[in-house]
Amino acid sequence: MIESLRDILVVSDIDNTLLTPSAGIPSVNKATIELFCALGGRFTVATGRTVESVRQRLGDLTLSAPAITVGGGVICDFSTGERIKNEILPRAVAYRALEDVYTRFPMLGIEVMGADDHLYIVRSNEFVQQHLLQEEMSCLLIPLDEIYCEWNKVLFAGDPDTLKKVKTFVEARYYPGVYFIETNAMYYEIMPEGVSKGQALKDLCRYLKIPVENTIAIGDYFNDIELLQAAGRSVAVQNAPGEVQLVADEITSACLDGGVAEILYRLIRQYS
């Protein structure tokens, strides 16, 4: 039961939901998040970005709950630096899948997000460079066999037509313990089986001792669908694809029109 803002957890996707890489966070979103948190509400993000990238992108915006990062593989409390959850890929299987794709698609960019908080570039291309610029990430360009840490996830970067071929290629093979997901028209990822933003939301609720029915999730893309389905209430921004909007309980304004602020302000008026 929700009696006040303190009983609510709002979780928002970052890219094209809370902000855009080019325009940043709309001022109305930032101001309303700060007010929501000051009044006792809990607000955080759920994103495919790394911990470092989230810190860089949010700047001085302070979250009032741990962040879901790396597509649900990592839950990090930014106030303490503690990783509440840190899921890793089965190394042998992920290595084999990466090698298979590396050999078959020589123009494809490949990134490995390490559990040591480093981003490793196995092979760069224009899409990897764009990704690095947009997400403000530092990285290490390194051969695959010299990455000694555990991996949180692998990202393939390329044009949409190439990624469709990659999808067909991997679906014809068997890689136990991992799954593949499209996170953008230019990105296709390897994730640990059972790891998603939706599962991470449930884990975060247990950690915070908040009923999952007291959560509100806001998203814009296909990789947000499990998050929207897991939450007590789901919201899609107006710029989301129609298939994502159909999953949501309601539609809010587009990202740059302050869709996140619209939801938070409604909660403030109702419960503060």
Backbone as CSV, one residue per row, in Angstrom:
resi,resn,N_x,N_y,N_z,CA_x,CA_y,CA_z,C_x,C_y,C_z
1,MET,0.843,-1.197,0.000,0.000,0.000,0.000,0.879,1.248,0.000
2,ILE,0.539,2.219,-0.815,1.292,3.467,-0.879,0.553,4.532,-0.084
3,GLU,1.220,5.053,0.948,0.634,6.111,1.765,1.372,7.430,1.607
4,SER,2.640,7.369,1.225,3.435,8.587,1.041,4.501,8.329,-0.011
5,LEU,5.225,9.374,-0.400,6.304,9.227,-1.374,7.382,8.278,-0.895
6,ARG,7.548,8.145,0.417,8.581,7.259,0.964,8.316,5.791,0.648
7,ASP,7.090,5.485,0.285,6.727,4.098,-0.031,6.966,3.758,-1.499
8,ILE,7.415,4.722,-2.307,7.483,4.546,-3.754,8.927,4.480,-4.239
9,LEU,9.180,3.581,-5.200,10.456,3.534,-5.917,10.158,3.735,-7.401
10,VAL,10.731,4.782,-7.981,10.600,5.040,-9.417,11.924,4.694,-10.084
11,VAL,11.858,3.879,-11.125,13.060,3.442,-11.848,12.904,3.837,-13.307
12,SER,13.875,4.604,-13.810,13.803,5.089,-15.181,14.986,4.582,-15.999
13,ASP,14.703,4.174,-17.215,15.768,3.972,-18.187,16.464,5.321,-18.398
14,ILE,17.704,5.291,-18.901,18.428,6.550,-19.125,18.244,7.070,-20.543
15,ASP,18.814,6.374,-21.524,18.892,6.911,-22.876,17.536,6.964,-23.564
16,ASN,17.179,8.173,-23.993,15.929,8.450,-24.689,14.689,8.291,-23.818
17,THR,14.924,8.151,-22.509,13.834,8.164,-21.535,14.052,9.314,-20.557
18,LEU,15.162,9.270,-19.838,15.520,10.342,-18.907,16.258,11.473,-19.614
19,LEU,17.068,11.102,-20.610,17.900,12.085,-21.305,18.217,11.591,-22.708
20,THR,18.856,12.451,-23.494,19.430,12.026,-24.768,20.914,12.353,-24.741
21,PRO,21.742,11.559,-25.435,23.182,11.826,-25.424,23.544,13.225,-25.912
22,SER,22.781,13.758,-26.860,23.115,15.071,-27.413,22.611,16.222,-26.549
23,ALA,21.418,16.102,-26.001,20.813,17.210,-25.254,20.985,17.099,-23.751
24,GLY,21.360,15.921,-23.248,21.494,15.737,-21.807,20.146,15.592,-21.130
25,ILE,20.109,15.865,-19.820,18.872,15.740,-19.044,18.065,17.029,-19.179
26,PRO,16.831,16.954,-19.637,15.998,18.165,-19.664,15.920,18.775,-18.260
27,SER,16.002,20.085,-18.199,16.038,20.752,-16.893,14.812,20.427,-16.052
28,VAL,13.658,20.251,-16.698,12.449,19.934,-15.939,12.559,18.546,-15.303
29,ASN,13.207,17.590,-15.980,13.422,16.272,-15.375,14.316,16.381,-14.149
30,LYS,15.424,17.084,-14.295,16.391,17.208,-13.198,15.753,17.875,-11.981
31,ALA,15.060,18.983,-12.199,14.456,19.712,-11.082,13.389,18.885,-10.381
32,THR,12.597,18.163,-11.145,11.514,17.381,-10.541,12.054,16.162,-9.811
33,ILE,13.106,15.541,-10.338,13.751,14.429,-9.626,14.286,14.911,-8.285
34,GLU,14.952,16.044,-8.277,15.506,16.584,-7.024,14.407,16.880,-6.012
35,LEU,13.286,17.422,-6.478,12.158,17.695,-5.581,11.542,16.402,-5.070
36,PHE,11.341,15.438,-5.949,10.771,14.138,-5.574,11.613,13.477,-4.483
37,CYS,12.929,13.479,-4.662,13.827,12.859,-3.680,13.845,13.649,-2.364
38,ALA,13.836,14.973,-2.450,13.846,15.805,-1.246,12.599,15.581,-0.400
39,LEU,11.499,15.224,-1.060,10.248,14.977,-0.345,10.126,13.534,0.142
40,GLY,11.174,12.727,-0.090,11.192,11.370,0.449,11.035,10.262,-0.555
41,GLY,10.737,10.586,-1.806,10.602,9.545,-2.822,11.945,8.944,-3.187
42,ARG,11.911,7.717,-3.639,13.152,7.055,-4.075,13.156,6.944,-5.591
43,PHE,14.236,7.467,-6.173,14.372,7.492,-7.627,15.728,6.936,-8.019
44,THR,15.723,6.071,-9.053,16.988,5.553,-9.559,16.846,5.240,-11.049
45,VAL,17.885,4.656,-11.617,17.899,4.364,-13.056,18.145,2.877,-13.282
46,ALA,17.728,2.416,-14.461,18.012,1.051,-14.919,18.502,1.177,-16.352
47,THR,19.726,0.760,-16.616,20.369,1.055,-17.886,21.355,-0.026,-18.295
48,GLY,21.683,-0.053,-19.574,22.736,-0.931,-20.054,24.111,-0.331,-19.868
49,ARG,24.186,0.936,-19.494,25.467,1.609,-19.296,26.264,0.998,-18.147
50,THR,27.570,1.217,-18.173,28.433,0.790,-17.073,28.267,1.751,-15.898
51,VAL,28.790,1.342,-14.747,28.757,2.201,-13.554,29.449,3.525,-13.847
52,GLU,30.637,3.466,-14.452,31.380,4.683,-14.768,30.584,5.593,-15.691
53,SER,29.959,5.011,-16.712,29.198,5.804,-17.671,28.003,6.478,-17.014
54,VAL,27.324,5.779,-16.104,26.179,6.370,-15.403,26.642,7.569,-14.580
55,ARG,27.733,7.399,-13.846,28.262,8.518,-13.042,28.556,9.730,-13.926
56,GLN,29.218,9.476,-15.054,29.581,10.565,-15.949,28.339,11.252,-16.513
57,ARG,27.367,10.462,-16.920,26.210,11.024,-17.629,25.261,11.761,-16.705
58,LEU,25.100,11.273,-15.472,24.166,11.930,-14.561,24.762,13.170,-13.912
59,GLY,26.080,13.288,-13.928,26.724,14.472,-13.365,26.396,14.658,-11.896
60,ASP,25.871,15.821,-11.540,25.596,16.110,-10.130,24.193,15.699,-9.695
61,LEU,23.485,14.986,-10.549,22.174,14.478,-10.154,22.361,13.311,-9.193
62,THR,21.828,13.434,-7.993,21.995,12.404,-6.963,20.800,11.464,-6.955
63,LEU,21.073,10.167,-7.064,20.024,9.153,-6.977,19.735,8.861,-5.513
64,SER,18.497,8.502,-5.218,18.136,8.197,-3.832,17.945,6.701,-3.607
65,ALA,18.402,5.884,-4.554,18.399,4.419,-4.409,19.512,3.871,-5.302
66,PRO,19.998,2.660,-5.011,21.044,2.067,-5.855,20.605,1.953,-7.312
67,ALA,21.578,2.051,-8.207,21.305,2.050,-9.647,21.445,0.659,-10.242
68,ILE,20.548,0.337,-11.166,20.623,-0.891,-11.958,21.419,-0.562,-13.208
69,THR,22.575,-1.187,-13.385,23.449,-0.881,-14.513,23.799,-2.151,-15.277
70,VAL,24.509,-1.992,-16.386,24.965,-3.108,-17.229,23.802,-4.050,-17.560
71,GLY,22.658,-3.471,-17.895,21.509,-4.259,-18.311,20.889,-5.122,-17.229
72,GLY,21.174,-4.797,-15.971,20.654,-5.586,-14.853,21.701,-6.479,-14.223
73,GLY,22.891,-6.520,-14.811,23.951,-7.375,-14.262,24.599,-6.823,-13.018
74,VAL,24.541,-5.506,-12.849,25.189,-4.858,-11.701,24.198,-3.902,-11.043
75,ILE,24.066,-4.009,-9.732,23.340,-3.017,-8.941,24.365,-2.344,-8.050
76,CYS,24.497,-1.025,-8.203,25.546,-0.301,-7.495,24.943,0.819,-6.655
77,ASP,25.366,0.885,-5.400,24.997,1.999,-4.528,26.033,3.092,-4.729
78,PHE,25.671,4.143,-5.438,26.634,5.194,-5.758,27.099,5.955,-4.519
79,SER,26.312,5.941,-3.461,26.703,6.675,-2.252,27.848,5.997,-1.514
80,THR,27.976,4.675,-1.680,29.043,3.936,-0.991,30.024,3.271,-1.948
81,GLY,29.626,3.123,-3.218,30.448,2.405,-4.184,30.268,0.896,-4.126
82,GLU,29.372,0.426,-3.245,29.167,-1.019,-3.079,28.392,-1.605,-4.245
83,ARG,28.849,-2.766,-4.735,28.099,-3.516,-5.744,27.209,-4.516,-5.014
84,ILE,25.937,-4.244,-5.009,24.972,-5.104,-4.335,24.759,-6.377,-5.142
85,LYS,24.888,-6.267,-6.443,24.757,-7.408,-7.341,25.821,-7.274,-8.419
86,ASN,26.444,-8.394,-8.792,27.487,-8.357,-9.822,27.486,-9.693,-10.560
87,GLU,26.630,-9.789,-11.586,26.486,-11.034,-12.345,27.526,-11.097,-13.465
88,ILE,28.084,-12.288,-13.675,29.116,-12.437,-14.703,28.710,-13.509,-15.725
89,LEU,29.257,-13.361,-16.927,29.018,-14.340,-17.984,29.813,-15.609,-17.728
90,PRO,29.271,-16.789,-18.109,30.090,-18.007,-18.097,31.219,-17.827,-19.110
91,ARG,32.444,-17.781,-18.631,33.566,-17.309,-19.428,33.789,-18.138,-20.703
92,ALA,33.813,-19.453,-20.590,34.137,-20.290,-21.750,33.097,-20.123,-22.860
93,VAL,31.831,-20.081,-22.484,30.761,-19.965,-23.477,30.782,-18.587,-24.126
94,ALA,30.900,-17.545,-23.300,30.922,-16.186,-23.832,32.139,-15.977,-24.737
95,TYR,33.262,-16.537,-24.344,34.486,-16.419,-25.152,34.279,-17.089,-26.510
96,ARG,33.660,-18.267,-26.510,33.421,-18.989,-27.760,32.466,-18.207,-28.653
97,ALA,31.391,-17.665,-28.068,30.432,-16.889,-28.858,31.091,-15.647,-29.450
98,LEU,31.900,-14.976,-28.650,32.569,-13.777,-29.135,33.540,-14.122,-30.265
99,GLU,34.302,-15.195,-30.085,35.247,-15.617,-31.130,34.527,-15.981,-32.425
100,ASP,33.398,-16.678,-32.299,32.638,-17.067,-33.485,32.189,-15.827,-34.269
101,VAL,31.658,-14.848,-33.554,31.172,-13.635,-34.207,32.348,-12.805,-34.732
102,TYR,33.416,-12.742,-33.970,34.608,-11.995,-34.371,35.139,-12.487,-35.718
103,THR,35.179,-13.793,-35.876,35.714,-14.391,-37.104,34.762,-14.228,-38.280
104,ARG,33.476,-14.381,-38.019,32.480,-14.368,-39.099,32.186,-12.952,-39.605
105,PHE,32.309,-11.944,-38.726,31.935,-10.569,-39.086,33.106,-9.622,-38.813
106,PRO,34.054,-9.544,-39.732,35.297,-8.802,-39.495,35.133,-7.290,-39.365
107,MET,34.025,-6.721,-39.780,33.833,-5.273,-39.677,33.065,-4.880,-38.410
108,LEU,32.654,-5.862,-37.624,31.835,-5.603,-36.447,32.699,-5.102,-35.286
109,GLY,32.244,-4.056,-34.599,32.920,-3.588,-33.392,32.527,-4.446,-32.202
110,ILE,33.481,-4.678,-31.290,33.211,-5.561,-30.148,33.761,-4.939,-28.867
111,GLU,32.884,-4.850,-27.847,33.268,-4.333,-26.543,32.997,-5.395,-25.476
112,VAL,33.870,-5.467,-24.484,33.666,-6.341,-23.329,33.609,-5.464,-22.087
113,MET,32.534,-5.580,-21.337,32.391,-4.834,-20.098,32.813,-5.739,-18.952
114,GLY,33.966,-5.422,-18.372,34.563,-6.278,-17.357,33.986,-6.045,-15.980
115,ALA,34.000,-7.090,-15.162,33.535,-6.988,-13.784,34.508,-6.200,-12.919
116,ASP,35.630,-5.784,-13.495,36.601,-4.948,-12.784,36.378,-3.466,-13.046
117,ASP,35.204,-3.127,-13.640,34.830,-1.739,-13.940,35.559,-1.157,-15.144
118,HIS,36.269,-1.969,-15.906,36.923,-1.484,-17.118,36.120,-1.891,-18.355
119,LEU,36.207,-1.049,-19.376,35.621,-1.359,-20.667,36.755,-1.708,-21.621
120,TYR,36.677,-2.896,-22.211,37.727,-3.386,-23.109,37.201,-3.390,-24.542
121,ILE,37.964,-2.795,-25.450,37.615,-2.787,-26.863,38.426,-3.871,-27.561
122,VAL,37.732,-4.925,-27.986,38.392,-6.027,-28.687,38.634,-5.649,-30.147
123,ARG,37.657,-4.953,-30.727,37.820,-4.441,-32.084,36.955,-3.189,-32.236
124,SER,37.560,-2.119,-32.726,36.850,-0.857,-32.857,36.296,-0.677,-34.269
125,ASN,35.281,0.135,-34.375,34.766,0.606,-35.658,34.050,1.925,-35.398
126,GLU,33.407,2.494,-36.398,32.767,3.797,-36.230,31.650,3.758,-35.194
127,PHE,30.990,2.610,-35.057,29.887,2.501,-34.108,30.403,2.407,-32.672
128,VAL,31.522,1.752,-32.489,32.156,1.730,-31.171,32.601,3.131,-30.785
129,GLN,33.213,3.855,-31.721,33.663,5.223,-31.431,32.492,6.115,-31.063
130,GLN,31.391,5.958,-31.773,30.191,6.730,-31.450,29.678,6.377,-30.065
131,HIS,29.688,5.091,-29.734,29.244,4.625,-28.418,30.093,5.233,-27.305
132,LEU,31.398,5.234,-27.498,32.313,5.783,-26.490,32.077,7.276,-26.282
133,LEU,31.859,7.992,-27.373,31.623,9.434,-27.270,30.297,9.735,-26.578
134,GLN,29.257,8.998,-26.958,27.943,9.246,-26.377,27.893,8.921,-24.899
135,GLU,28.558,7.853,-24.498,28.468,7.407,-23.119,29.617,7.902,-22.255
136,GLU,30.533,8.671,-22.857,31.625,9.299,-22.106,32.421,8.275,-21.298
137,MET,32.794,7.184,-21.961,33.491,6.101,-21.285,34.965,6.084,-21.647
138,SER,35.802,5.786,-20.666,37.195,5.482,-20.949,37.287,3.999,-21.292
139,CYS,38.346,3.589,-21.973,38.418,2.197,-22.415,39.869,1.775,-22.605
140,LEU,40.033,0.463,-22.794,41.332,-0.131,-23.105,41.185,-0.926,-24.392
141,LEU,41.992,-0.613,-25.400,42.011,-1.390,-26.638,42.967,-2.553,-26.426
142,ILE,42.436,-3.794,-26.501,43.218,-4.930,-26.040,42.817,-6.201,-26.794
143,PRO,43.759,-7.104,-27.091,43.401,-8.386,-27.711,42.508,-9.208,-26.778
144,LEU,41.652,-10.011,-27.355,40.699,-10.802,-26.581,41.392,-11.680,-25.550
145,ASP,42.490,-12.329,-25.935,43.126,-13.273,-25.015,43.933,-12.596,-23.908
146,GLU,43.901,-11.253,-23.855,44.587,-10.544,-22.774,43.622,-9.908,-21.783
147,ILE,42.334,-10.249,-21.916,41.347,-9.784,-20.923,41.228,-10.866,-19.857
148,TYR,41.793,-10.621,-18.690,41.889,-11.669,-17.674,40.777,-11.619,-16.628
149,CYS,40.034,-10.532,-16.579,38.978,-10.420,-15.568,37.715,-11.153,-16.024
150,GLU,36.736,-11.260,-15.100,35.422,-11.775,-15.465,34.682,-10.720,-16.279
151,TRP,33.660,-11.165,-17.037,32.918,-10.252,-17.900,31.478,-10.104,-17.413
152,ASN,30.971,-8.866,-17.406,29.547,-8.645,-17.143,28.708,-8.830,-18.406
153,LYS,29.208,-8.304,-19.539,28.488,-8.493,-20.800,29.404,-8.167,-21.974
154,VAL,28.955,-8.559,-23.170,29.663,-8.269,-24.414,28.718,-7.478,-25.307
155,LEU,29.238,-6.464,-25.993,28.422,-5.660,-26.896,29.015,-5.699,-28.300
156,PHE,28.173,-6.027,-29.280,28.544,-5.959,-30.692,27.950,-4.668,-31.262
157,ALA,28.762,-3.913,-31.998,28.313,-2.637,-32.554,28.473,-2.634,-34.068
158,GLY,27.394,-2.321,-34.772,27.445,-2.302,-36.231,26.175,-1.731,-36.807
159,ASP,26.089,-1.696,-38.124,24.883,-1.185,-38.766,23.751,-2.204,-38.609
160,PRO,22.499,-1.758,-38.695,21.352,-2.651,-38.466,21.337,-3.898,-39.339
161,ASP,21.718,-3.772,-40.599,21.704,-4.933,-41.492,22.710,-5.989,-41.039
162,THR,23.896,-5.551,-40.639,24.906,-6.498,-40.154,24.437,-7.176,-38.873
163,LEU,23.817,-6.407,-37.970,23.366,-6.996,-36.709,22.249,-8.011,-36.929
164,LYS,21.427,-7.813,-37.955,20.415,-8.826,-38.276,21.084,-10.140,-38.679
165,LYS,22.184,-10.028,-39.420,22.934,-11.224,-39.816,23.594,-11.880,-38.614
166,VAL,24.094,-11.064,-37.692,24.684,-11.604,-36.460,23.619,-12.364,-35.674
167,LYS,22.437,-11.784,-35.566,21.343,-12.432,-34.834,21.003,-13.785,-35.444
168,THR,20.876,-13.840,-36.757,20.598,-15.108,-37.448,21.720,-16.106,-37.211
169,PHE,22.955,-15.635,-37.237,24.134,-16.486,-37.040,24.141,-17.129,-35.650
170,VAL,23.941,-16.329,-34.614,24.043,-16.881,-33.249,22.825,-17.732,-32.894
171,GLU,21.669,-17.411,-33.478,20.469,-18.197,-33.175,20.556,-19.609,-33.733
172,ALA,21.436,-19.816,-34.693,21.624,-21.152,-35.267,22.653,-21.969,-34.475
173,ARG,23.193,-21.380,-33.400,24.214,-22.062,-32.601,23.762,-22.187,-31.152
174,TYR,24.492,-22.971,-30.370,24.094,-23.246,-28.994,25.131,-22.666,-28.043
175,TYR,24.689,-21.730,-27.224,25.568,-21.097,-26.235,24.873,-21.145,-24.870
176,PRO,25.034,-22.232,-24.148,24.313,-22.383,-22.878,24.779,-21.376,-21.822
177,GLY,23.813,-20.863,-21.079,24.139,-19.960,-19.974,24.176,-18.493,-20.347
178,VAL,23.926,-18.178,-21.642,23.884,-16.781,-22.057,22.674,-16.570,-22.962
179,TYR,22.316,-15.309,-23.172,21.318,-14.985,-24.184,21.748,-13.708,-24.884
180,PHE,21.135,-13.451,-26.035,21.489,-12.297,-26.864,20.294,-11.352,-26.927
181,ILE,20.574,-10.054,-26.881,19.482,-9.074,-26.868,19.868,-7.826,-27.648
182,GLU,18.922,-7.306,-28.423,19.105,-6.045,-29.128,18.802,-4.909,-28.165
183,THR,19.752,-4.017,-27.947,19.550,-2.902,-27.022,19.477,-1.557,-27.726
184,ASN,19.702,-1.564,-29.020,19.660,-0.359,-29.835,19.729,-0.838,-31.277
185,ALA,19.357,0.009,-32.221,19.445,-0.395,-33.627,20.871,-0.731,-34.035
186,MET,21.852,-0.237,-33.267,23.262,-0.448,-33.601,23.992,-1.367,-32.620
187,TYR,23.296,-1.867,-31.581,23.957,-2.670,-30.558,23.222,-3.992,-30.331
188,TYR,24.006,-5.051,-30.200,23.477,-6.386,-29.937,24.390,-6.992,-28.874
189,GLU,23.820,-7.551,-27.797,24.624,-7.878,-26.626,24.507,-9.340,-26.206
190,ILE,25.553,-9.813,-25.534,25.540,-11.109,-24.852,25.378,-10.835,-23.366
191,MET,24.360,-11.441,-22.770,24.085,-11.264,-21.341,24.049,-12.619,-20.639
192,PRO,24.349,-12.657,-19.327,24.186,-13.906,-18.576,22.722,-14.323,-18.549
193,GLU,22.468,-15.590,-18.688,21.097,-16.109,-18.658,20.418,-15.717,-17.348
194,GLY,19.181,-15.243,-17.426,18.424,-14.879,-16.235,18.662,-13.463,-15.747
195,VAL,19.580,-12.753,-16.382,19.897,-11.382,-15.975,19.155,-10.403,-16.884
196,SER,18.444,-9.472,-16.269,17.709,-8.458,-17.028,17.405,-7.298,-16.091
197,LYS,16.958,-6.206,-16.666,16.541,-5.072,-15.840,15.361,-5.465,-14.949
198,GLY,14.458,-6.282,-15.485,13.291,-6.696,-14.716,13.662,-7.509,-13.490
199,GLN,14.570,-8.485,-13.667,15.011,-9.291,-12.527,15.767,-8.424,-11.524
200,ALA,16.569,-7.497,-12.037,17.321,-6.616,-11.139,16.379,-5.733,-10.319
201,LEU,15.258,-5.306,-10.916,14.284,-4.528,-10.153,13.758,-5.343,-8.972
202,LYS,13.457,-6.602,-9.207,12.977,-7.456,-8.111,14.052,-7.613,-7.033
203,ASP,15.309,-7.785,-7.465,16.411,-7.902,-6.511,16.570,-6.621,-5.699
204,LEU,16.452,-5.483,-6.370,16.585,-4.197,-5.680,15.453,-3.995,-4.684
205,CYS,14.250,-4.405,-5.048,13.121,-4.283,-4.118,13.345,-5.112,-2.859
206,ARG,13.879,-6.320,-3.025,14.181,-7.141,-1.848,15.223,-6.466,-0.972
207,TYR,16.227,-5.899,-1.606,17.298,-5.225,-0.864,16.761,-4.020,-0.089
208,LEU,15.888,-3.248,-0.725,15.350,-2.040,-0.097,14.128,-2.318,0.776
209,LYS,13.635,-3.571,0.717,12.428,-3.958,1.448,11.220,-3.108,1.009
210,ILE,11.114,-2.956,-0.302,9.976,-2.258,-0.909,9.166,-3.275,-1.701
211,PRO,7.858,-3.354,-1.508,7.054,-4.269,-2.330,7.168,-3.887,-3.803
212,VAL,7.321,-4.871,-4.665,7.476,-4.572,-6.091,6.247,-3.867,-6.654
213,GLU,5.085,-4.070,-6.014,3.875,-3.389,-6.488,3.925,-1.882,-6.207
214,ASN,4.888,-1.447,-5.389,5.053,-0.018,-5.105,6.065,0.637,-6.036
215,THR,6.430,-0.046,-7.112,7.421,0.492,-8.037,6.764,1.004,-9.315
216,ILE,7.396,1.993,-9.902,6.975,2.538,-11.192,8.196,2.526,-12.096
217,ALA,8.084,1.888,-13.263,9.196,1.812,-14.210,8.850,2.617,-15.454
218,ILE,9.857,3.354,-15.959,9.669,4.183,-17.151,10.722,3.778,-18.177
219,GLY,10.297,3.482,-19.414,11.249,3.044,-20.423,10.847,3.449,-21.818
220,ASP,11.735,3.105,-22.784,11.487,3.533,-24.156,11.824,2.497,-25.218
221,TYR,12.448,1.351,-24.831,12.919,0.464,-25.900,12.645,-0.995,-25.541
222,PHE,12.916,-1.885,-26.495,12.583,-3.301,-26.329,13.292,-3.934,-25.130
223,ASN,14.517,-3.481,-24.828,15.224,-4.044,-23.675,14.679,-3.523,-22.350
224,ASP,13.665,-2.649,-22.394,12.986,-2.197,-21.179,11.716,-2.998,-20.901
225,ILE,11.330,-3.867,-21.809,10.042,-4.549,-21.668,9.977,-5.380,-20.382
226,GLU,11.026,-6.138,-20.078,10.998,-6.939,-18.836,10.930,-6.046,-17.605
227,LEU,11.586,-4.897,-17.656,11.513,-3.932,-16.550,10.079,-3.443,-16.387
228,LEU,9.439,-3.085,-17.490,8.062,-2.598,-17.435,7.117,-3.683,-16.926
229,GLN,7.350,-4.920,-17.351,6.480,-6.027,-16.928,6.667,-6.371,-15.456
230,ALA,7.868,-6.138,-14.931,8.154,-6.499,-13.540,7.603,-5.484,-12.545
231,ALA,7.477,-4.233,-12.970,7.091,-3.155,-12.058,5.615,-3.201,-11.696
232,GLY,5.289,-2.563,-10.571,3.893,-2.457,-10.177,3.086,-1.631,-11.152
233,ARG,3.744,-0.635,-11.725,3.098,0.229,-12.709,4.125,0.554,-13.783
234,SER,3.725,0.517,-15.028,4.680,0.703,-16.119,4.291,1.888,-16.990
235,VAL,5.329,2.626,-17.417,5.121,3.837,-18.216,6.098,3.820,-19.386
236,ALA,5.612,4.116,-20.566,6.469,4.286,-21.736,6.440,5.749,-22.159
237,VAL,7.593,6.267,-22.576,7.616,7.632,-23.100,7.033,7.632,-24.516
238,GLN,6.574,8.800,-24.940,5.880,8.916,-26.222,6.755,8.519,-27.402
239,ASN,8.093,8.671,-27.245,9.002,8.332,-28.346,9.345,6.845,-28.413
240,ALA,8.748,6.021,-27.557,8.992,4.584,-27.582,8.293,3.948,-28.779
241,PRO,8.845,2.840,-29.316,8.150,2.116,-30.396,6.768,1.648,-29.942
242,GLY,5.884,1.486,-30.896,4.514,1.090,-30.569,4.429,-0.198,-29.776
243,GLU,5.308,-1.155,-30.084,5.281,-2.436,-29.363,5.607,-2.254,-27.880
244,VAL,6.473,-1.309,-27.574,6.821,-1.031,-26.179,5.674,-0.290,-25.499
245,GLN,5.056,0.639,-26.191,3.924,1.359,-25.625,2.775,0.420,-25.275
246,LEU,2.589,-0.622,-26.075,1.509,-1.569,-25.806,1.715,-2.341,-24.511
247,VAL,2.967,-2.515,-24.098,3.279,-3.233,-22.862,2.966,-2.379,-21.638
248,ALA,3.082,-1.051,-21.790,2.973,-0.134,-20.651,1.529,0.099,-20.217
249,ASP,1.377,0.437,-18.929,0.060,0.793,-18.404,-0.369,2.183,-18.869
250,GLU,0.616,3.048,-19.117,0.292,4.395,-19.579,1.452,4.977,-20.379
251,ILE,1.156,6.036,-21.111,2.152,6.721,-21.926,2.354,8.111,-21.353
252,THR,3.610,8.524,-21.207,3.918,9.875,-20.775,4.525,10.646,-21.941
253,SER,4.826,11.914,-21.734,5.398,12.741,-22.793,6.746,12.195,-23.239
254,ALA,7.209,12.639,-24.391,8.498,12.202,-24.922,9.637,12.636,-24.005
255,CYS,10.773,11.999,-24.175,11.949,12.248,-23.340,12.239,13.740,-23.201
256,LEU,12.449,14.423,-24.316,12.856,15.828,-24.268,11.732,16.771,-23.856
257,ASP,10.508,16.256,-23.790,9.381,17.050,-23.307,9.146,16.856,-21.813
258,GLY,10.058,16.123,-21.154,9.955,15.956,-19.707,8.995,14.876,-19.268
259,GLY,8.961,13.760,-19.989,8.048,12.676,-19.631,8.282,12.117,-18.241
260,VAL,9.541,12.004,-17.831,9.847,11.513,-16.479,9.332,12.499,-15.440
261,ALA,9.554,13.790,-15.662,9.071,14.819,-14.738,7.555,14.777,-14.604
262,GLU,6.879,14.532,-15.705,5.417,14.475,-15.699,4.914,13.412,-14.723
263,ILE,5.526,12.242,-14.745,5.136,11.153,-13.838,5.466,11.506,-12.392
264,LEU,6.660,12.021,-12.156,7.075,12.357,-10.789,6.213,13.470,-10.204
265,TYR,5.902,14.460,-11.007,5.103,15.578,-10.496,3.707,15.110,-10.117
266,ARG,3.176,14.193,-10.888,1.856,13.637,-10.560,1.903,12.900,-9.215
267,LEU,2.985,12.169,-8.980,3.144,11.458,-7.694,3.293,12.457,-6.544
268,ILE,4.066,13.519,-6.778,4.252,14.534,-5.744,2.901,15.150,-5.355
269,ARG,2.104,15.473,-6.344,0.793,16.077,-6.066,-0.132,15.100,-5.326
270,GLN,0.007,13.816,-5.640,-0.893,12.821,-5.044,-0.508,12.441,-3.618
271,TYR,0.809,12.360,-3.348,1.242,11.771,-2.077,2.004,12.690,-1.132
272,SER,2.425,13.873,-1.574,3.190,14.717,-0.647,2.266,15.564,0.209
